[in-house]
Amino acid sequence: MTIDPELGEVIVEFVRNGTYVKCSAVHTATGVEVSAMGPALEPRAVERVAIAKLKRALSQR
């Protein structure tokens, strides 16, 4: 679980598939879920993309 200053609690999950990693981020308060994929060697960068997508998804609601 990650605590983002803007979002609050976010559950983050990583699933590796060969040279790629999928990062899913779920906003615990609303249940909104997004995912991002990228190189397995850069999981934190993929996590940043997923959190940014989550912020955008929540702002459009």
Buried (B, 14 or more C-beta within 10 A) or exposed (E): EEEBEEBEEBEBEBEEEEEEBBBBBBBEEEEBBBBBBBEBEEBEBBBBBBBEBBBEBBEEE
